[in-house]
Amino acid sequence: MDPIHPLVQSYSDKFTTDPESLLGEVDRVTADHPKAHMISGKVQGTFLQMLSTLMKPRRILEIGTFTGYSALCLAKGLAEDGELHTIELREDDAASASRYFKVSDRAEQIILHLGNALEIIPELKEAWDLVFIDADKPGYIDYYKLVLPNLRQGGIILADNVLFHGEVLDEGRKGKNAMAIQAFNDFVQQDATVNHVLLTIRDGLMMIQKK
Ligand SMILES: C[S@@+](CC[C@H](N)C(=O)[O-])C[C@H]1O[C@@H](n2cnc3c(N)ncnc32)[C@H](O)[C@@H]1O
């Protein structure tokens, strides 16, 4: 089930600014990827870019690079001395992303890590302003626990796919990923150290602010 009506999705797409040429190219080339649906795409990407531009973050962490679309959007708002760290497990996808990062106007500020985020995050001794969680769903709670202590006060965590194709709405949900997302949403809900809002953008985006 698609949680957002397809006509609403396409209307939203139509009334959103077209991405710049590099993002358009990433989108076009990724369309041939067997997991093309994983890309953030125009609407969510524009939201990420605008939020980042408003925040002007010094340190961004992205968990789950894929072909680099969301990283390029988030990097657009970086402060002059800012850095975006992005982590990808799969070598092929990291290689694709790396090619796009190299020709981006933020090339010097994007640091791509190849490997398992659970191992890499503890090695990054940074105070995060903005974190985008967009990797394997069973890892979400662990990623949240790992990054929250190093998120500055007022900093933002965004977690993608929190509606998980509408499967979280089904009380009898059985899929491993839908159950993991439900557990994550419950975990955030009971965390008194943050404020959060579930945005019905694309597949659901949880926006969490540390108090
Ligand atoms: C939904 S895609 C990311 C999409 C990307 N953020 C975008 O909007 O274009 C999830 C990515 O996370 C990666 N991934 C899954 N588990 C991971 C892990 N433990 N560490 C790092 N990356 C992981 C996958 O290989 C996949 O490329």
The ligand as an SDF file (V2000), in Angstrom:
LIG
                    3D

 27 29  0  0  0  0  0  0  0  0999 V2000
   17.4880    3.8720    1.1680 C   0  0  0  0  0  0  0  0  0  0  0  0
   19.1210    3.7350    0.6010 S   0  0  0  0  0  0  0  0  0  0  0  0
   19.7470    5.3780    0.8540 C   0  0  0  0  0  0  0  0  0  0  0  0
   19.1700    6.3680   -0.1110 C   0  0  0  0  0  0  0  0  0  0  0  0
   19.8930    7.6930   -0.1430 C   0  0  0  0  0  0  0  0  0  0  0  0
   19.9790    8.2770    1.1770 N   0  0  0  0  0  0  0  0  0  0  0  0
   19.1690    8.6240   -1.0770 C   0  0  0  0  0  0  0  0  0  0  0  0
   18.2440    9.3040   -0.6380 O   0  0  0  0  0  0  0  0  0  0  0  0
   19.4810    8.6210   -2.2690 O   0  0  0  0  0  0  0  0  0  0  0  0
   19.8830    2.8260    1.9020 C   0  0  0  0  0  0  0  0  0  0  0  0
   21.3720    2.5980    1.6960 C   0  0  0  0  0  0  0  0  0  0  0  0
   21.9110    2.1920    2.9630 O   0  0  0  0  0  0  0  0  0  0  0  0
   22.9280    1.2580    2.7260 C   0  0  0  0  0  0  0  0  0  0  0  0
   23.1480    0.4800    3.9660 N   0  0  0  0  0  0  0  0  0  0  0  0
   22.3850   -0.5310    4.4670 C   0  0  0  0  0  0  0  0  0  0  0  0
   22.8820   -0.9620    5.6230 N   0  0  0  0  0  0  0  0  0  0  0  0
   23.9870   -0.2140    5.8890 C   0  0  0  0  0  0  0  0  0  0  0  0
   24.9340   -0.1930    6.9340 C   0  0  0  0  0  0  0  0  0  0  0  0
   24.8570   -1.0460    7.9810 N   0  0  0  0  0  0  0  0  0  0  0  0
   25.9340    0.7100    6.8790 N   0  0  0  0  0  0  0  0  0  0  0  0
   26.0260    1.5770    5.8290 C   0  0  0  0  0  0  0  0  0  0  0  0
   25.1540    1.6130    4.8060 N   0  0  0  0  0  0  0  0  0  0  0  0
   24.1380    0.7250    4.8230 C   0  0  0  0  0  0  0  0  0  0  0  0
   22.4080    0.4300    1.5680 C   0  0  0  0  0  0  0  0  0  0  0  0
   23.4710   -0.2440    0.9070 O   0  0  0  0  0  0  0  0  0  0  0  0
   21.7050    1.4830    0.7260 C   0  0  0  0  0  0  0  0  0  0  0  0
   22.5350    1.9750   -0.3120 O   0  0  0  0  0  0  0  0  0  0  0  0
  1  2  1  0
  2  3  1  0
  2 10  1  0
  3  4  1  0
  4  5  1  0
  5  6  1  0
  5  7  1  0
  7  8  2  0
  7  9  1  0
 10 11  1  0
 11 12  1  0
 11 26  1  0
 12 13  1  0
 13 14  1  0
 13 24  1  0
 14 15  1  0
 14 23  1  0
 15 16  2  0
 16 17  1  0
 17 18  1  0
 17 23  2  0
 18 19  1  0
 18 20  2  0
 20 21  1  0
 21 22  2  0
 22 23  1  0
 24 25  1  0
 24 26  1  0
 26 27  1  0
M  CHG  2   2   1   9  -1
M  END
$$$$
